[in-house]
Amino acid sequence: MPRALITGITGQDGSYLAEHLLAKGYDVIGMVRRTSHHSYERIDHLIPRVRIVAADLLDQHSLTMVLQETQPDEIYNLAAQSFVPTSFTQPVLTGEFTALGVTRILEAVRLVSPNARFYQASSSEMFGKVVETPQSESTPFYPRSPYGVAKLYGHWITVNYRESYNLYAVSGILFNHESPRRGMEFVTRKVTDAAARIKLGLATELRMGNLDAKRDWGFAGDYVDAMWRMLQAPSPQDYVVGTGKTHSVEDLVRVAFDHVGLDWKQYVVSDPQFYRPAEVDLLIADPGRINKALGWKPSVSFEGLVKMMVDADLGRLAPK
């Protein structure tokens, strides 16, 4: 059976990718940081079926040793400091994990597993202050946060290692993708959790930042299939992955509150503390290349995604 190593397996994407690969008959290995506290909540149901190994994107030697010991056929680098607001308060740490961490793992691949296929999780935040709409593989980048800048470094170092060392290394430029497993700090989960809490009488208001910002939102379970397809292609290519449709944060709030029968305007309060120092106003993908070349298309609509997340939060919060 093919063997895959996933960094960031305990995250949203890592958990869905592990499920996806197990269903295809893979031997799945998950890389985690050795810390005093492990949060395996998203992969608890998978623990008997995956192997967990310890390594750290800050430690070159640990990455090299893990590759030597596991000899994966495919490597999915999903680990990062991935919350944009935190990147403004911890820019150096974000750079260490999200930028230089990619170089460290690519260097380990070059030295130990040069025949392995490598996937790098790039981000639509690299487009930032967009210079054209929609955004495709040829759109110039203009990141607007330390996270976006760090992801851009990770993206280009992946291209550099592919071209310099003939590695099968690709970047998926993924637009926003969400799920019931999304962290509470992200705006989609903040909204769906709040709608559920207010419906159940557990909260009375939701404080939000910029309601006019627009994003291309899809379901994380669909997007991990795109990652896998990218590593099955005959030649390494970078792809934009998104739905090609955009919605505002206000649309997100409205759909979530409508789903529980509430008027969002009675509960949502604008709060300046949730505005970014530099805002990204509009992101929308042009997924034409991946649609045509790899046959990938999303299966869950924006409305279906928001309702799925609200229902999951209602189920989690409802009295047992």
N, C-alpha and C positions, 0 to 999 in steps of 0.2 A: 504494500500500500504506500502511496505517496506520504511524505512527512512534511508538516508545516510548523514553523515557529511563528508565534504571534507575540509581539511586544505590546503591552497595554491590553492584555486579554481580559483584565477585570473591568475595563471600561465598556461603555455602550457598544461601540463598534466591535471591540474584541469579543464580547460575548455572543453577538449575532454571527460574527465570522466563524467562531469556534463551532457553533451549531451547524452552520452551513457546510463547513468542511467535514465535520463528523458524518453528516448525512450523505456526503459523497465518498465516504470510506477512507478518509484521511486518518493518519496518526497525528494527533494534535498536541503540540507542546506550547505551554503558555509561559512567557517570561514575566516575572514580577520583581519588584525591588524588595530587598530584605529590610523590613522595617519592624518596629515593635507592634504595629497594628496592621493586620491585613483585612481588607474589605473584599470578600469574595461573594458578596450578595448577588451580583449579576450572573455568576457562574456556579453557584452552589449546586444547581441541578446537573452540572456537567463534570464536577470534580471526579467522580469515579471513572470518567471516560477520557480525561485529559491529564497530561503530565505537567506538573508545575516545576519550573527551574528558577533559580534566583540569579539575577544579574542587574546591572545598573547602566543606564545610558551615560552616566558621568564617569564610568570606570571602563576604560578600554580593555584591560586584561580580562575582566569578567565576561565581556561580550565575546572575546576571542575564545575563551574557555568553553562557553556554552555552545558555540558553533562547532568546536572540535568534538564535544561530547555528544551532540545531538545529530549532526550531519543532516540538516533539513534540505529538502528539495525546493521548498518555497519559504520565503521570509516576508512577513507582513509587519512593517514598522508603524504601529498605530500609537505607540507611547509618545506622550508630549505633555507639556504644560499647555492645556488647550482652552483655557477660559480667558477670553480677550480682556475683560476688566482687570484680572489679576496680572496680566502682562504689563499693564501700566504701573502697577505698584511693585512688581518684581520683574523688571525687564532683564536683569542680568541672568537670573535663574531661568527665565523663559528662554533666553538665548542658549544657555548651556544645554538644556534638555531638547528644545525644539529645533535648534539649528545645529550646534556642534555634536549633539547626540546622534544625528543622522550620519555625520562624517565618521564618528567612532564605529558605528555598526557597519557602515559601508567598508571601512578599512578592515574590519574583522572578516567581512565577506570576501574581500579581495585576497586576504592572506590565507583563509582557511576553507572557504566554500565558494570558489569562483564560478562554479557551475550551477549554483543555486539561483533561483529566480527571486528578485527582490522587489517588493512593493513599498513605495513611500506615500504616506498619507499627506498629500498637499491640500490646500484649502482655498476656497473662493475669497477668503480675506486677503489673499495676495493681490487681488484686483483692486480692493479698497476704494479709492476715489476713481471710479471707473472712467475710462477714456472712450469707451464705446459700449453700446448696449444692443443685443445681449453679449455676453462674454464667451469667447471660444478659446481654443488652444492657441490662437495667434494674437489674442488681445494683449496689449502691453500691461505690465503689472504696475500698481501704484499702492503699496500697502499703507495702511493708516493706523497701525498699532504695532507695538513691539512683537506681538504674536504674529501678525501678518508678515513683518520683516523677517522674523525667525523662520517662518514657514517658507518664505521665498528663498532663503539660504538653503534650507533642506531640499527644496525643489531643484535648485540649480546645481547643488553638489551631487545630487542623484544623476542629473544629466551629465555632469562632468565625469563621474566614475563610469557611466555607460560608454561614453565616447573615448575616454582615456584608457580604460582597461578591458573594454569589450564585454562588460558585464550585462546580463539581462536584468536591467534595473529600470523601473518605470515609476512615474508619479501619477496618481489619480487626483485631479483637481476637483475635489468634492464640494458641492454647495451644501447648504445647511440640511442636515438630516437628523431626524428626531425619532423618539419612540417613548413608550412608557418607562424605559430604562435610562432616559436622559437624566443627568444630574440636576438637582434642584436649583443650582445656581444659574442655569440657562433659561432664557426668557420663555421658551415654549413650555417647559415644565413648571416654571414659576406661575404662568398663567393657568395652566390646566389644574395644578394643585390648588391654586386660590379659588378657581371656579367651584371645585369640589368642596373645599372647606366652607365657602360662603353658603353654598347650597345646603350643606349639612349643619349649618349654624355654628361652625367652629371658627369663623373669622367674619369680619364685617367690611373689610376694604382690601384693595390691591393697589399698591403704590408702584407706578411705572415710569419709565423714562420716555424716550422718543417714540411716540405711537405712529409716526409717519415713515419710519425706516421700513424699507421693503426688502424682502428676502425670497429666495427660491427654496422652498421647504419640501423635503421628501422624507420617506420612511427609511430608517437605518437598515432594516432588514433587506430592502431592495438594493441598497448601496453596497453592501458587502458582496453581493453577487457580482456587481460590477468590478470590484477589486479582484475577485477570483478569475473572472473572464479575462482581465488584463494580463494575468500571468499564464493564461493558456494560449495566447495568440502566438503565431509563428515568429513574430519579431517584436522587440520592445518598443512600445509607443506610449506617449502620455495622452491622457484623455480628460476632458471636462465631463463631470457627471452631475446631472441635475434634471429637473423636470421641464425646464423651459417656460415655467409659469411663475409669476411673482405675486406676492401678497404682502400687505402692510402688517405691522404689529397690531394695528387697530383691527384688521380683518381677523387675526388670530384671536384677539380678545373677544370679538363679537361672536365668532363661531363657537368658542368654548362656553361663553355664558348663555348663548341661545340654546345650546345643547342641554343645559340644566334648567332652562325656562326662566332665566334672569335677564334683566336689562343691564348691560355692562356699565352704562353711563351713571348708574346709581351707586356703583361700588368702586370704580377706578379713579385714582387720584394721581395727577401728574406730580412727579417729585424730581427736582433738578439733580439730586445726588446720583440718579441712575443714568444720567447722560454721560456719554463718553467724551474724553478730551478732544478727540477727533472722530467724527461720526462717519460711518459708511452708510450712504443714503439708499443706494439701489444696487442689488445684486440679482442677476437673472442669467441662467445658463443657456448656452446654445449646445445641446447635447447631440447635435447631428452626427458628429463623427463616430461616437460610441454606439449610437442607434444603428448606424449603417454597417460599421466594421465588425462589431461584436454582437449585434442583435439584442442589446440591452435596452429595456424600457421599464420605467417605474410602474408598479402595480397598484399603489395606494395613493389616492387623491389627497389634496391638502385638507379638505373637509373631513375625509375619512380618517386621516392621521390625527387631527385635533380631537375628534370624537373618541377615537381609540384611546388616546392619552387621558382624556377626561374620565372615561369609563374605568380605566385602570386606577386612577386616583380615587374615584368614588368607591371602588371596591376595596382599596387599601385603607381608606379612612372610615368607612361605614362601621357602625357598632357591630361587633361579632356576637 
